[in-house]
Amino acid sequence: MTQLSILTAQNTETMSTQVGNPWANIGIFLVFVAVTLYAVLRASKKTKTATDFYAGGRSFTGTQNGTAIAGDYLSAASFLGIVGAIAIYGYDGFLYSIGFLVAWLTALLLVAEMLRNTGKFTMADVLSFRLRQRPVRIAAATSTLAVSIFYLLAQMAGAGALVSLLLGIDSELGQSLVIAVVGLLMIFYVFIGGMKGTTWVQIIKATLLLIGVGIMSVWILALFGFNFSALLGEAVNVTNNPDLLEPGLQYGTDTLSKIDFISLGLALVLGTAGLPHVLIRFYTVPTAKEARKSVVWSIFLIGGFYLCTLILGFGAAALVGPETIANAPGGQNSAAPLLAYELGGTILLGVIAAIAFATILAVVAGLTIAASASFAHDIYGQVIKKGKLDAKGEMRAGRATVVVVGVLAILGGIGAQGQNVAFLVALAFAVAASANLPTILFSLFWKRFTTRGALWSMYGGLSSSILLIVFSPVMWGAETSFFPDVDLALYPLTNPGIVSIPLSFLLGWLGSVTSKTLENPATQAEMEVRSLTGVGAEKATEH
């Protein structure tokens, strides 16, 4: 994910022009805001209980939730970054699309149904089911908040940088205002509408995104007589690089880069099934069957999107050219907007700009509701109040958390201007893959798993992934590093997954086998039956 970084200040500082008509871009975006505000206000009238606020009343169908998952998962980095990566690196760029899509098989086969059967609102509900509540909930909430906050900072900072390209705002004050506007909209959506409002924002955004990339893909293919080989040939001719269609242009130049790709692939494929804003979506459906349907439907939509990125990426290489893309504000991340402007001028660019804004807005709303549920339900409701907090009190705590997280995201996004935010996204996936997924799998599938194992796995995965990234080239010594002029990189790879993920599994096993006492076997048996069959799941969803 580090190669798919959202626009950085190094890009925005060189900006001298904007693409298209900024007023058209703003106008189309305001239409989207008006539509989603209407949906959120309608949803707010039905948000009365904690189940409504955190899980949308479990009233969404598998198809609706699958569409919302697609809206939650397809971030601005995916939309802008992957198209640019394919345009510049060809075959190697498309490997990102494959990695993101394959990741959903992990979610479908291992966690979707079992999470829905076992949990109530958050990942911590599952992890603490058969283990000691207090320490496990604190650890799970810490991990969830870490993933959510870092992902939020990247999205918010990306919002300001994206605006500099599409709306012609190149001052730090202007970008800060845009970040504040996006943050306030996000706070309003989640505060008023809860999960119901957030879900409808994500459904609308996913629909617009899929329609937008679909139209552009058909348009590009039509220009080449619906002959994909002709498109590839033109891309090779324009770039004057036959290696565009061969593996190894970005990865494979040396042994270290190959290992780096394996590390990144592990983080992406395993991290998706541990992302809190994705996991929380499994609780918005009424049954485990609908949870499975959600994932199948989301795979269908996400798969279609990533196939379109293949056409858009090579289309950008053929119609825009790598030199134009590389020299544009935002570098390779500008490939999709430049392609839209090349195809349909100001109108199509305005639509794509609105979709890009919508993408950021939907993702930050999903992350905020996940962070809110984690703190209000797990820390405040279950640890501080020891489960004695009523539904209204928990909703008040949730809404207060939304405001706090939103303000932190705005301030963090403003503070991240002028810095490379790629490491934030990499950290989010690395933490999810290292801390969350091993503990979830151990809890669901290993009877011998103990509280000590859970704590060692979560805290070990969290701390090791952070430390490895802090002392990697993502932070130090390289042109795109957080501190490019100082080289303190002790870890040579840009992603910690190849080390931190196995380490987290090892710590979970080691902590469990060294525990002197086993957990309650009756509770473990109940969790196994419930996770596999769904018996008693409805009892877990009552509040």
NUBADREN-16671 format. One record per residue (C-alpha): residue in three letters; x, y, z. Coordinates in Angstrom, 3 decimals, padded with zeros to 6 digits. Last residue first. Layout:
BEGIN
 marti        u        v        w
   ala        X        Y        Z
...
This chain:
BEGIN
 marti        u        v        w
   his -028.932 -005.248  024.147
   glu -029.843 -008.342  022.224
   thr -027.376 -009.474  019.615
   ala -025.812 -012.225  021.666
   lys -029.190 -013.835  022.269
   glu -029.744 -013.905  018.513
   ala -026.531 -015.865  018.118
   gly -027.703 -018.612  020.439
   val -027.354 -021.307  017.782
   gly -025.459 -019.759  014.846
   thr -024.015 -023.143  013.879
   leu -020.246 -022.720  013.698
   ser -019.761 -019.585  015.824
   arg -022.443 -020.598  018.345
   val -021.164 -024.132  018.815
   glu -017.559 -023.015  019.193
   met -018.466 -020.138  021.512
   glu -020.483 -022.451  023.754
   ala -017.600 -024.929  023.888
   gln -015.173 -022.170  024.908
   thr -017.588 -020.969  027.566
   ala -017.848 -024.509  028.975
   pro -014.068 -024.969  028.828
   asn -013.459 -021.893  031.028
   glu -009.956 -020.697  030.151
   leu -006.915 -022.816  030.854
   thr -004.546 -022.212  033.740
   lys -000.747 -022.134  033.861
   ser -000.327 -020.161  030.661
   thr  002.913 -021.042  028.859
   val  001.132 -022.776  025.974
   ser -001.130 -019.743  025.463
   gly  001.520 -017.028  025.503
   leu  003.679 -019.024  023.095
   trp  000.847 -019.598  020.616
   gly -000.243 -015.963  020.581
   leu  003.390 -014.838  020.477
   leu  004.076 -017.059  017.457
   phe  001.015 -015.807  015.580
   ser  002.066 -012.213  016.274
   leu  005.641 -012.936  015.168
   pro  004.383 -014.489  011.928
   ile  002.510 -011.213  011.208
   ser  005.259 -008.846  012.413
   val  008.082 -010.184  010.232
   ile  006.689 -010.583  006.702
   gly  004.166 -007.837  007.432
   pro  006.644 -005.058  008.282
   asn  006.254 -003.126  005.011
   thr  008.865 -000.798  003.484
   leu  011.716 -003.278  003.894
   pro  015.281 -002.557  005.058
   tyr  014.719 -002.365  008.836
   leu  017.372 -000.210  010.537
   ala  016.375  002.982  008.732
   leu  017.913  005.901  010.621
   asp  018.827  007.874  007.507
   val  018.093  011.583  007.906
   asp  017.398  013.880  004.959
   pro  014.229  012.136  003.760
   phe  012.335  012.366  007.085
   phe  008.828  011.053  006.291
   ser  010.332  009.201  003.382
   thr  009.525  009.835 -000.287
   glu  013.109  010.696 -001.250
   ala  014.498  007.896  000.938
   gly  016.434  008.227  004.227
   trp  013.899  007.621  006.960
   met  010.212  006.938  007.592
   val  009.180  004.621  004.771
   pro  012.800  003.470  004.677
   ser  012.069  001.550  007.925
   phe  012.711  002.304  011.605
   val  009.238  003.643  012.424
   ile  007.708  000.929  010.228
   leu  009.423 -001.843  012.183
   leu  008.492 -000.236  015.501
   ile  004.823  000.136  014.586
   ser  004.492 -003.420  013.304
   ser  006.287 -004.809  016.364
   ser  004.166 -002.818  018.839
   leu  000.776 -003.803  017.416
   gly  001.627 -007.433  016.733
   gly  003.104 -007.869  020.205
   tyr  000.197 -006.061  021.864
   met -002.345 -008.197  020.048
   ser -000.492 -011.528  020.196
   trp  000.771 -011.173  023.761
   leu -002.667 -010.112  024.972
   ala -004.457 -012.934  023.186
   gly -001.945 -015.546  024.349
   arg -002.269 -014.358  027.948
   thr -006.049 -014.588  027.677
   thr -005.798 -018.168  026.517
   phe -005.998 -020.233  023.314
   arg -006.120 -024.008  023.967
   lys -009.417 -024.446  022.087
   trp -008.002 -023.040  018.852
   phe -010.375 -022.132  015.981
   leu -012.356 -018.982  016.782
   ser -010.111 -017.340  019.353
   phe -006.918 -018.279  017.481
   leu -008.336 -016.887  014.236
   ile -009.415 -013.614  015.847
   thr -006.072 -013.220  017.652
   pro -004.099 -013.812  014.458
   leu -006.362 -011.337  012.569
   asn -006.200 -008.370  014.923
   ala -002.592 -007.671  015.865
   ser -000.452 -008.390  012.814
   ala -002.833 -008.083  009.855
   ala -004.735 -005.123  011.286
   val -001.518 -003.469  012.470
   ala  000.114 -003.914  009.066
   phe -002.935 -002.632  007.201
   ala -003.130  000.525  009.305
   leu  000.644  000.993  009.295
   ala  000.802  000.905  005.516
   val -001.916  003.559  005.377
   leu -000.040  005.776  007.814
   phe  003.304  005.121  006.083
   ala  001.959  006.633  002.876
   val  001.229  009.959  004.567
   asn  004.368  011.685  003.331
   gln  004.505  015.037  005.086
   gly  003.765  018.608  004.041
   gln  000.245  018.315  005.363
   ala  000.114  015.768  008.188
   gly -000.779  018.468  010.738
   ile -003.983  019.297  008.880
   gly -004.913  015.614  008.739
   gly -004.063  015.172  012.416
   leu -006.166  018.178  013.414
   ile -009.118  016.967  011.351
   ala -008.730  013.344  012.511
   leu -008.457  014.439  016.155
   val -011.621  016.525  015.754
   gly -013.459  013.569  014.236
   val -012.258  011.174  016.933
   val -013.489  013.551  019.655
   val -016.829  014.199  017.937
   val -017.461  010.519  017.251
   thr -016.481  009.656  020.818
   ala -019.189  011.988  022.124
   arg -021.676  010.234  019.837
   gly -020.669  006.838  021.178
   ala -020.830  007.964  024.801
   arg -024.330  009.294  024.240
   met -025.267  006.033  022.499
   glu -023.898  004.038  025.439
   gly -025.951  006.092  027.870
   lys -029.077  005.546  025.808
   ala -028.489  001.782  025.629
   asp -027.953  001.383  029.386
   leu -024.527  001.215  031.016
   lys -024.073 -001.570  033.564
   gly -021.617 -003.588  031.464
   lys -018.683 -002.881  033.754
   lys -019.103  000.922  033.534
   ile -015.383  001.461  032.919
   val -014.665 -001.841  031.161
   gln -017.886 -002.784  029.336
   gly -019.538  000.527  028.460
   tyr -016.588  002.903  028.443
   ile -013.872  000.693  026.972
   asp -015.780 -001.791  024.800
   his -018.997 -000.025  023.786
   ala -017.935  003.632  023.759
   phe -014.328  003.059  022.683
   ser -014.748  000.380  020.030
   ala -018.097  001.638  018.786
   ser -016.709  005.117  018.198
   ala -013.601  003.810  016.436
   ala -015.734  001.692  014.103
   ile -018.168  004.578  013.498
   thr -015.214  006.826  012.663
   leu -013.630  004.362  010.241
   gly -016.872  004.010  008.309
   ala -017.355  007.783  008.134
   val -013.726  008.213  007.010
   val -014.326  005.719  004.192
   ala -017.547  007.338  002.991
   leu -016.099  010.858  002.925
   ile -012.903  009.816  001.127
   thr -014.835  007.981 -001.576
   ala -017.340  010.812 -001.915
   phe -014.469  013.202 -002.585
   ala -013.136  010.872 -005.287
   ile -016.650  010.455 -006.702
   ala -017.073  014.220 -006.841
   ala -013.751  014.550 -008.670
   ile -014.791  011.781 -011.087
   val -018.024  013.654 -011.823
   gly -016.186  016.947 -012.277
   leu -013.669  015.270 -014.577
   leu -016.545  013.919 -016.649
   ile -018.004  017.407 -016.957
   thr -014.703  019.244 -017.545
   gly -013.515  017.168 -020.477
   gly -014.926  013.766 -021.313
   leu -012.091  011.450 -022.269
   glu -008.927  013.477 -021.635
   tyr -010.415  015.016 -018.479
   ala -011.303  011.558 -017.163
   leu -007.800  010.305 -017.995
   leu -006.246  013.234 -016.128
   pro -008.468  012.522 -013.107
   ala -007.503  008.791 -013.156
   ala -003.746  009.341 -013.675
   ser -003.342  012.030 -010.981
   asn -002.197  009.506 -008.358
   gln  000.842  008.781 -010.551
   gly  002.276  012.196 -009.759
   gly  000.090  014.295 -007.484
   pro  000.544  017.489 -009.448
   ala  001.340  016.367 -012.999
   asn  004.898  015.553 -014.103
   ala  004.565  011.774 -013.633
   ile  001.181  011.670 -015.374
   thr  002.342  013.724 -018.354
   glu  005.469  011.574 -018.648
   pro  003.519  008.334 -018.320
   gly  001.171  009.057 -021.222
   val -002.369  010.435 -021.277
   leu -004.151  008.216 -023.811
   ala -002.092  004.996 -023.764
   ala -000.807  004.995 -020.166
   ala -004.162  006.277 -018.899
   gly -005.947  003.522 -020.809
   phe -003.493  000.984 -019.366
   gly -004.567  002.067 -015.893
   leu -008.251  002.517 -016.723
   ile -008.547 -000.927 -018.313
   leu -006.798 -002.678 -015.404
   thr -008.703 -000.490 -012.939
   cys -011.913 -001.845 -014.461
   leu -010.952 -005.356 -013.395
   tyr -010.445 -003.939 -009.900
   phe -013.965 -002.510 -009.852
   gly -015.588 -005.713 -011.073
   gly -013.786 -007.669 -008.360
   ile -014.965 -005.164 -005.745
   leu -018.563 -005.585 -006.874
   phe -018.518 -009.396 -007.016
   ile -016.450 -009.673 -003.831
   ser -018.959 -007.344 -002.116
   trp -021.823 -009.623 -003.143
   val -020.058 -012.713 -001.791
   val -019.160 -010.862  001.426
   ser -022.694 -009.647  002.026
   lys -024.179 -013.054  001.174
   arg -022.026 -014.600  003.896
   ala -023.306 -012.008  006.376
   glu -026.880 -012.579  005.109
   lys -026.540 -016.274  005.983
   ala -025.138 -015.301  009.384
   thr -028.402 -013.514  010.100
   pro -029.889 -010.041  010.686
   val -027.234 -007.939  008.910
   thr -025.455 -004.909  010.399
   tyr -023.025 -006.999  012.469
   phe -020.845 -007.976  009.499
   arg -020.158 -004.267  008.859
   ile -018.096 -004.036  012.049
   leu -015.442 -006.250  010.474
   val -014.831 -003.824  007.585
   his -014.330 -000.730  009.767
   pro -012.200 -002.832  012.126
   leu -009.770 -004.073  009.442
   gly -008.760 -007.612  010.431
   ala -009.970 -009.537  007.371
   thr -008.318 -006.896  005.183
   gly -004.984 -007.293  006.945
   leu -004.402 -010.870  005.799
   val -004.302 -010.235  002.046
   leu -002.875 -006.715  002.283
   ala -000.243 -007.368  004.932
   leu  000.874 -010.639  003.350
   gly  001.136 -008.972 -000.074
   leu  003.260 -006.154  001.338
   ser  005.692 -008.642  002.850
   ile  005.837 -010.684 -000.359
   phe  006.491 -007.466 -002.288
   asp  009.288 -006.481  000.075
   ile  010.870 -009.916 -000.313
   lys  010.948 -009.396 -004.077
   ser  012.352 -005.877 -003.634
   leu  015.132 -007.241 -001.430
   thr  016.074 -009.948 -003.929
   asp  016.630 -007.468 -006.745
   thr  014.779 -005.895 -009.662
   gly  011.810 -008.128 -008.869
   tyr  009.262 -005.463 -008.043
   gln  008.444 -002.302 -009.972
   leu  009.077 -003.346 -013.581
   gly  009.388 -007.004 -012.602
   pro  006.493 -008.686 -014.380
   glu  006.025 -008.065 -018.108
   leu  003.373 -005.982 -019.882
   leu  005.116 -002.648 -019.256
   asp  008.424 -004.284 -020.220
   pro  007.787 -003.257 -023.831
   asn  008.445  000.389 -022.842
   asn  007.965  003.101 -025.442
   thr  005.303  004.544 -023.129
   val  003.126  005.470 -026.094
   asn  003.874  002.239 -027.988
   val  003.389 -000.026 -024.962
   ala  000.081  001.641 -024.111
   glu -000.991  001.369 -027.754
   gly -000.302 -002.360 -027.719
   leu -002.229 -002.839 -024.490
   leu -005.236 -001.013 -025.937
   ala -005.033 -003.049 -029.161
   ser -004.967 -006.230 -027.065
   phe -008.113 -005.059 -025.257
   asn -010.022 -004.836 -028.526
   phe -013.344 -003.162 -027.843
   gly -012.778 -001.140 -031.027
   phe -009.938  000.783 -029.399
   leu -011.921  003.938 -028.604
   ala -014.795  001.707 -027.484
   leu -012.506  000.078 -024.900
   ile -011.786  003.494 -023.400
   trp -015.464  004.458 -023.229
   val -016.427  001.099 -021.735
   ser -013.815  001.610 -018.983
   met -014.822  005.233 -018.351
   ile -018.476  004.284 -018.008
   gly -017.661  001.415 -015.636
   val -015.310  003.548 -013.541
   gly -018.091  006.087 -012.987
   ile -020.896  003.550 -012.479
   leu -018.795  001.649 -009.931
   leu -017.867  004.832 -008.075
   leu -021.420  006.204 -008.074
   thr -022.866  002.960 -006.727
   ala -020.136  002.638 -004.115
   lys -020.722  006.227 -002.952
   ile -024.482  005.768 -002.661
   ile -024.043  002.527 -000.701
   gln -021.369  004.085  001.531
   val -023.540  007.097  002.374
   trp -026.426  004.699  003.050
   thr -024.254  002.697  005.447
   thr -023.068  005.791  007.315
   gly -026.652  006.925  007.886
   lys -027.658  003.546  009.269
   met -024.425  003.149  011.253
   gly -025.018  006.382  013.148
   gly -027.241  008.903  011.380
   ile -026.770  012.069  013.402
   phe -023.291  011.702  014.881
   val -022.023  009.606  011.944
   tyr -023.082  011.979  009.182
   phe -022.358  015.126  011.188
   ile -018.858  014.000  012.150
   met -018.117  013.102  008.507
   leu -019.363  016.461  007.290
   leu -017.212  018.175  009.901
   gly -014.151  016.196  008.831
   val -014.667  016.914  005.124
   val -015.091  020.625  005.894
   ala -012.008  020.676  008.154
   ile -009.889  018.943  005.523
   val -011.094  021.480  002.950
   leu -010.228  024.358  005.271
   ser -006.760  022.920  005.854
   gln -006.236  022.608  002.107
   gly -007.085  026.276  001.653
   leu -004.816  027.303  004.515
   glu -001.947  025.232  003.127
   ser -002.286  027.019 -000.206
   asp -002.588  025.137 -003.507
   ile -006.311  025.169 -004.144
   gly -006.788  024.421 -007.855
   leu -009.961  022.410 -007.389
   leu -008.905  018.993 -008.693
   leu -005.196  018.906 -007.884
   ser -005.113  020.855 -004.630
   val -008.347  019.138 -003.619
   leu -006.636  015.761 -003.688
   ala -003.996  017.070 -001.275
   gly -006.562  018.200  001.276
   ala -008.522  014.974  001.073
   gly -005.343  012.914  001.278
   ala -004.587  014.444  004.644
   met -008.013  013.324  005.800
   gln -007.663  009.831  004.339
   ala -004.188  009.282  005.770
   leu -005.157  010.610  009.187
   leu -008.242  008.384  009.219
   tyr -006.208  005.254  008.444
   phe -003.906  006.108  011.316
   ile -006.851  006.706  013.648
   ser -008.755  003.574  012.640
   val -005.836  001.163  012.922
   ala -004.753  002.529  016.306
   leu -008.341  002.696  017.584
   thr -008.932 -000.943  016.709
   ser -005.666 -002.071  018.326
   thr -006.406 -000.190  021.531
   ala -009.994 -001.483  021.547
   ala -008.751 -005.059  021.212
   ala -006.218 -004.616  024.032
   ile -008.746 -002.963  026.360
   arg -011.369 -005.592  025.540
   val -008.873 -008.394  026.230
   pro -007.777 -006.955  029.576
   arg -011.353 -006.448  030.876
   gln -013.232 -009.432  029.522
   arg -011.166 -012.474  030.436
   leu -011.424 -014.931  027.569
   arg -014.282 -016.985  026.034
   phe -016.343 -014.121  024.568
   ser -013.568 -011.512  024.913
   leu -012.246 -011.918  021.368
   val -015.697 -011.948  019.786
   asp -017.065 -008.904  021.609
   ala -013.707 -007.188  021.023
   met -014.329 -007.281  017.269
   thr -017.294 -004.978  017.771
   phe -021.100 -004.761  017.944
   lys -022.592 -008.094  018.999
   gly -020.267 -010.958  018.326
   thr -020.437 -014.728  017.988
   asn -022.713 -015.519  015.044
   arg -021.753 -012.485  012.944
   leu -018.074 -013.042  013.606
   met -018.384 -016.697  012.639
   glu -020.106 -015.915  009.343
   ala -017.580 -013.335  008.160
   val -014.328 -014.708  009.643
   leu -012.611 -017.566  007.843
   leu -013.924 -018.292  004.353
   leu -015.381 -014.929  003.399
   ala -012.804 -012.669  005.076
   thr -009.879 -014.694  003.784
   leu -011.444 -014.820  000.329
   trp -011.738 -011.047  000.524
   ala -007.969 -010.658  000.541
   val -007.864 -012.123 -002.978
   leu -009.394 -008.860 -004.211
   phe -006.886 -006.514 -002.556
   gly -003.959 -008.636 -003.695
   ile -005.168 -008.900 -007.291
   ser -005.664 -005.142 -007.527
   tyr -002.182 -004.545 -006.112
   leu -000.726 -006.984 -008.643
   phe -002.109 -004.676 -011.346
   gly  000.749 -002.261 -010.708
   asp  003.316 -004.987 -011.353
   tyr  001.851 -005.655 -014.795
   gly  001.928 -002.006 -015.852
   tyr  004.328  000.047 -013.694
   ile  003.365  003.623 -014.632
   ala -000.239  003.320 -015.822
   ile -000.846  000.349 -013.518
   ala  000.391  002.307 -010.498
   gly -001.678  005.332 -011.500
   val -004.897  003.313 -011.717
   ile -003.981  001.663 -008.405
   gly -003.378  004.964 -006.632
   leu -006.458  006.950 -007.590
   phe -009.228  004.431 -006.879
   ser -007.422  002.313 -004.326
   ala -005.933  005.272 -002.455
   ala -009.318  006.991 -002.533
   ser -010.746  004.023 -000.675
   leu -012.617  001.018 -002.020
   tyr -013.279 -000.843  001.230
   asp -016.136  001.144  002.735
   gly -018.061  001.484 -000.514
   ala -017.549 -002.212 -001.244
   ile -018.744 -002.988  002.280
   ala -021.792 -000.777  001.642
   thr -022.609 -002.768 -001.506
   gly -022.277 -006.005  000.457
   asn -024.496 -004.543  003.180
   gln -027.250 -003.721  000.700
   thr -026.994 -007.125 -000.996
   gly -026.880 -008.994  002.299
   thr -029.941 -007.138  003.514
   phe -029.727 -004.350  006.051
   ser -031.834 -004.318  009.216
   arg -029.310 -005.235  011.864
   gly -030.603 -002.111  013.656
   gly -027.925 -000.178  011.790
   ala -025.212 -001.965  013.766
   tyr -023.631  000.710  015.991
   phe -026.369  003.366  016.182
   asp -029.396  001.115  015.611
   thr -028.132 -001.533  018.039
   ala -027.434  001.226  020.576
   thr -031.049  002.337  020.253
   lys -032.993  005.197  018.635
   thr -031.648  005.635  015.107
   lys -034.827  005.542  012.989
   lys -035.225  009.306  012.569
   ser -031.467  009.554  011.913
   ala -031.831  007.430  008.762
   arg -033.937  010.104  007.075
   leu -031.388  012.767  007.996
   val -028.575  010.573  006.675
   ala -030.296  009.957  003.324
   tyr -031.000  013.684  002.848
   leu -027.410  014.497  003.745
   thr -026.283  011.927  001.168
   val -028.236  013.604 -001.635
   ala -027.120  017.123 -000.689
   val -023.459  016.065 -000.393
   phe -023.590  014.453 -003.843
   val -025.017  017.634 -005.358
   leu -022.309  019.605 -003.552
   phe -019.656  017.450 -005.254
   ile -021.098  018.277 -008.672
   gly -020.925  021.983 -007.905
   ile -017.395  021.815 -006.473
   asn -016.047  020.061 -009.575
   ala -017.839  022.505 -011.864
   trp -016.405  025.409 -009.879
   pro -012.892  023.960 -010.131
   asn -013.057  023.810 -013.943
   gly -010.646  021.291 -015.455
   val -007.229  020.324 -014.130
   gln -005.438  022.773 -011.860
   thr -002.197  024.545 -012.540
   ser  001.013  025.461 -010.747
   met  001.494  022.593 -008.348
   thr  005.003  021.894 -007.238
   glu  004.131  022.167 -003.537
   thr  001.239  019.775 -004.029
   asn  003.433  016.881 -005.057
   gln  005.943  017.187 -002.239
   ala  002.931  017.714 -000.039
   thr  001.761  014.219 -000.655
   leu -001.092  012.792 -002.683
   ile -002.301  009.498 -001.266
   ser  000.229  006.746 -001.180
   leu -000.262  003.763 -003.442
   gln  003.368  002.660 -003.268
   thr  002.952  002.316  000.482
   met  000.000  000.000  000.000
